[in-house]
């Protein structure tokens, strides 16, 4: 038996006691420990699962042993694949540049990554003893559950919002929050997956841009030059008082692509092509075209536009 049933421990490579000998010695059913390899006659190794049971005679003495073993290669391979998959997931979770958290169906944190800890400024152990409601800003506390119920019901796959958290040091932080729901194989909810990005700097930049534009518009409304502003989507968002006076149209009429309505029909295609091409390349442009004045007369305008940036971020065009 020793020659045909040679078994070793996969991890230590040490010989493993034969279950036959163990049954004879202990007189009971025994099984092999995990990570046992059977050495085949061609010296290949196969993981096995094994058990042995005593065969007793009429007088109760052990007359023999029944050995049952099977090739466990597929199960071991599946376990290794699962372990590798879990390791990859854990690595992606822990090393993500955004904050990630697993949240129980009761709203309590199950696990958080380093980025989530850095954004919220709580110790990991502390966070994992709290619920989402414990760190949510009081004015935003009900927002999550208003969205979480449709998510749990399966009517939506995820939701996103902007909200505030109260950090561990008492300060407030704005975040972009995206939440999805992990389900089991039967479709039953297991836990929420929350992803957050610190939105504080973007909001500060947006506020600074809004303040800067307000000051610029106050000045631009006092000069006798036709001035316009577009956003990053190519849509015009603002025209100064001189422009509106010249066209005889309201700001609402000119916004978006309304400004195109005042261009001579023969010039529209050329104007759009030059504007959009310069916009896509983030390059300044200059052109002449005909625009209808408020009295109905066509006037030739010498127009130009330049890209606008805020803190290095492209935010649209400014033209006159």
C-alpha positions in Angstrom: 0.0 0.0 0.0 2.9 2.4 0.8 4.2 2.0 -2.7 0.9 2.7 -4.6 -0.6 5.1 -2.1 2.2 7.7 -1.5 0.8 10.9 -0.1 2.4 14.2 1.0 1.4 17.6 2.4 1.1 20.1 -0.5 2.5 22.9 1.6 5.3 21.2 3.6 6.1 18.4 1.2 6.3 16.1 4.2 4.9 12.5 4.0 1.4 12.2 5.3 0.4 9.2 7.5 -1.6 6.7 5.5 -5.3 6.7 6.6 -5.1 2.9 6.6 -2.6 3.0 9.4 -4.5 5.6 11.3 -7.8 3.6 11.1 -6.0 0.5 12.4 -4.4 2.5 15.2 -7.5 4.5 16.3 -10.2 2.2 15.3 -12.5 4.9 13.9 -13.4 6.7 10.6 -10.7 9.2 9.7 -10.2 11.7 6.8 -7.2 13.3 5.3 -6.2 16.9 6.1 -6.6 19.6 3.4 -3.8 20.1 0.9 -2.9 16.4 0.5 -1.3 15.3 -2.7 -1.1 11.8 -4.2 2.1 11.0 -6.0 1.2 9.1 -9.2 3.4 6.4 -10.5 4.6 8.8 -13.3 5.6 11.2 -10.5 2.8 13.7 -11.2 0.9 15.0 -8.3 -2.8 15.2 -7.8 -4.8 16.7 -4.9 -7.1 14.2 -3.3 -9.8 13.9 -0.7 -9.7 10.7 1.3 -11.4 8.9 4.1 -11.0 5.5 5.8 -13.3 3.3 7.8 -12.7 0.1 9.8 -14.3 -3.2 8.7 -15.1 -5.1 11.9 -15.7 -8.8 12.3 -18.5 -10.5 14.3 -16.4 -10.1 17.4 -15.9 -6.4 16.9 -12.2 -6.6 16.0 -10.9 -4.8 12.9 -10.7 -7.2 10.0 -9.8 -4.6 7.3 -10.1 -1.0 6.2 -12.2 0.6 3.5 -10.5 3.5 1.8 -12.4 6.0 -0.3 -10.6 8.8 -2.1 -11.3 11.0 -5.1 -9.4 13.4 -7.4 -9.8 17.0 -6.0 -8.0 18.8 -8.8 -11.1 20.6 -10.1 -12.2 21.7 -6.6 -8.7 22.9 -5.8 -8.4 24.8 -9.1 -11.8 26.5 -8.4 -10.7 27.4 -4.9 -7.4 28.9 -6.2 -9.3 30.8 -8.9 -11.7 32.1 -6.4 -8.9 33.2 -4.0 -7.1 34.9 -6.9 -10.3 36.7 -7.9 -10.9 37.8 -4.3 -7.3 39.1 -4.0 -7.7 41.1 -7.2 -11.0 42.6 -6.0 -9.5 43.4 -2.6 -6.5 45.0 -4.3 -8.7 47.1 -6.5 -10.9 48.1 -3.5 -8.0 49.0 -1.3 -5.9 50.8 -3.9 -8.6 52.7 -5.7 -8.0 56.4 -6.1 -11.6 57.1 -5.1 -13.3 56.4 -1.8 -15.1 53.0 -1.7 -17.2 51.5 1.0 -19.4 48.5 1.5 -22.5 49.4 3.4 -25.0 47.0 5.0 -28.7 47.0 4.1 -29.2 48.7 7.5 -26.9 51.6 6.5 -23.9 50.7 8.6 -20.4 50.6 7.1 -19.0 47.1 6.6 -15.6 48.0 5.1 -14.0 51.1 3.7 -10.8 51.7 1.8 -7.9 54.1 2.4 -9.2 56.8 0.1 -12.6 56.8 1.9 -10.8 57.2 5.2 -8.7 60.1 3.8 -11.7 61.9 2.5 -13.9 61.6 5.6 -11.0 61.9 8.1 -12.2 59.2 10.3 -10.1 56.3 11.6 -11.0 53.1 9.8 -12.1 51.3 13.0 -14.3 54.2 13.9 -16.0 54.4 10.5 -16.7 50.7 10.5 -18.6 51.2 13.8 -20.8 53.9 12.3 -23.7 54.2 9.9 -23.9 56.4 6.9 -26.4 58.6 8.7 -23.7 59.3 11.5 -21.4 61.1 9.1 -24.0 62.6 6.7 -24.7 66.4 6.9 -28.0 66.9 8.7 -29.5 68.7 5.7 -28.5 65.7 3.4 -29.4 62.9 5.8 -32.5 61.7 4.0 -31.1 61.9 0.5 -29.6 58.4 0.5 -32.6 56.5 1.6 -34.8 58.3 -0.9 -32.6 56.8 -3.6 -31.7 53.5 -1.9 -35.3 52.2 -1.8 -35.7 52.1 -5.6 -32.2 50.6 -5.8 -33.2 47.8 -3.4 -36.5 47.3 -5.3 -34.5 46.8 -8.5 -36.2 49.7 -10.4 -32.8 51.3 -10.9 -29.3 49.8 -11.1 -27.4 52.7 -9.4 -27.8 56.3 -8.5 -25.5 59.3 -8.2 -25.8 62.6 -6.3 -23.8 65.4 -4.8 -23.9 65.5 -1.0 -22.1 66.6 2.1 -20.4 64.6 4.9 -19.3 65.9 8.3 -15.7 64.8 8.7 -14.1 63.3 11.7 -12.5 66.7 12.5 -15.9 68.5 12.3 -15.3 70.1 8.9 -17.7 69.6 5.9 -16.7 68.0 2.6 -18.8 67.9 -0.6 -18.6 64.6 -2.5 -19.9 63.1 -5.7 -21.5 59.8 -4.5 -22.4 56.8 -6.7 -24.1 53.8 -5.2 -24.9 50.4 -6.6 -26.2 47.2 -4.9 -24.4 43.8 -4.7 -26.8 40.9 -4.9 -26.4 37.1 -4.4 -26.9 34.5 -7.1 -30.6 34.4 -6.3 -30.9 38.2 -6.7 -31.3 39.0 -3.1 -29.6 42.2 -1.9 -26.4 41.7 0.0 -24.9 45.1 0.6 -24.5 48.6 -1.0 -21.3 49.6 -2.8 -20.6 53.4 -2.4 -18.0 55.3 -4.3 -17.2 58.9 -3.4 -14.9 61.6 -4.9 -14.0 64.7 -3.0 -15.8 67.5 -4.8 -14.6 70.4 -2.6 -12.0 71.8 -5.1 -14.3 71.6 -8.1 -17.1 73.4 -6.2 -14.6 76.1 -5.0 -13.4 76.5 -8.6 -17.0 76.7 -9.9 -17.8 79.4 -7.2 -14.7 81.3 -8.1 -15.6 81.1 -11.8 -19.1 82.3 -11.1 -17.8 85.3 -9.1 -15.2 86.1 -11.8 -17.8 86.0 -14.5 -20.2 88.1 -12.5 -17.6 90.9 -12.2 -16.7 90.5 -15.9 -20.3 90.8 -17.0 -20.8 93.9 -14.9 -17.9 95.5 -16.8 -18.8 94.0 -20.2 -22.3 95.5 -20.0 -20.8 99.0 -19.9 -18.7 98.8 -23.1 -20.0 99.5 -26.6 -18.8 96.2 -28.0 -20.8 93.1 -28.8 -19.6 90.4 -26.3 -20.7 86.8 -25.8 -19.7 83.8 -23.6 -20.1 80.1 -24.3 -19.7 77.0 -22.1 -17.6 73.9 -22.6 -20.5 72.3 -24.6 -20.3 75.0 -27.3 -23.6 76.5 -26.3 -23.7 80.3 -25.8 -24.8 81.2 -22.3 -24.5 85.0 -22.1 -24.5 88.2 -24.3 -23.8 91.7 -23.0 -26.1 94.6 -23.2 -24.6 96.0 -26.4 -25.2 92.7 -28.2 -28.9 92.5 -27.1 -29.4 96.2 -28.0 -27.9 95.6 -31.5 -30.0 92.5 -32.2 -33.1 93.7 -30.5 -33.5 90.2 -28.9 -33.6 89.0 -25.4 -31.0 87.0 -23.6 -33.3 84.0 -23.6 -33.7 84.2 -27.3 -30.0 84.3 -28.0 -28.9 81.6 -25.6 -28.0 78.1 -26.8 -28.0 78.3 -30.6 -30.5 81.2 -30.8 -27.7 83.6 -31.8 -27.4 81.7 -35.2 -30.9 83.0 -36.1 -29.5 86.5 -36.7 -26.8 85.4 -39.1 -27.3 85.9 -42.8 -28.5 82.5 -44.3 -25.5 82.5 -46.7 -23.0 82.8 -43.8 -24.5 80.4 -41.3 -22.7 77.2 -42.4 -19.3 78.9 -42.7 -19.7 80.6 -39.3 -20.7 77.4 -37.6 -17.8 75.4 -39.2 -15.2 78.0 -38.2 -16.6 78.3 -34.6 -16.9 74.6 -34.0 -13.5 73.8 -35.6 -11.7 76.4 -33.4 -13.7 75.2 -30.4 -12.6 71.6 -30.9 -9.0 72.6 -31.3 -9.2 75.1 -28.4 -7.8 77.8 -30.7 -8.6 81.5 -31.2 -10.4 82.4 -34.5 -11.5 85.5 -36.4 -14.0 85.9 -39.2 -16.3 88.4 -41.0 -20.0 87.7 -41.4 -23.3 89.4 -41.8 -25.7 89.8 -38.9 -29.2 91.4 -38.9 -29.5 94.6 -36.8 -32.6 95.3 -34.7 -33.9 97.6 -37.5 -33.7 94.7 -40.0 -30.5 95.9 -41.8 -27.7 93.5 -42.5 -24.4 94.6 -41.0 -20.9 93.2 -41.6 -19.2 92.3 -38.3 -15.6 91.5 -37.7 -15.9 88.8 -35.0 -13.3 86.8 -33.0 -13.3 84.3 -30.2 -10.7 82.9 -27.7 -10.8 79.8 -25.4 -11.4 80.4 -21.7 -9.6 78.6 -18.9 -10.2 78.5 -15.1 -7.5 76.9 -13.0 -6.2 75.2 -16.1 -9.6 73.8 -16.9 -11.2 74.6 -20.3 -14.6 76.3 -19.6 -15.7 77.6 -23.0 -15.1 80.6 -25.3 -15.3 84.3 -25.0 -16.0 86.4 -28.2 -16.8 89.8 -29.5 
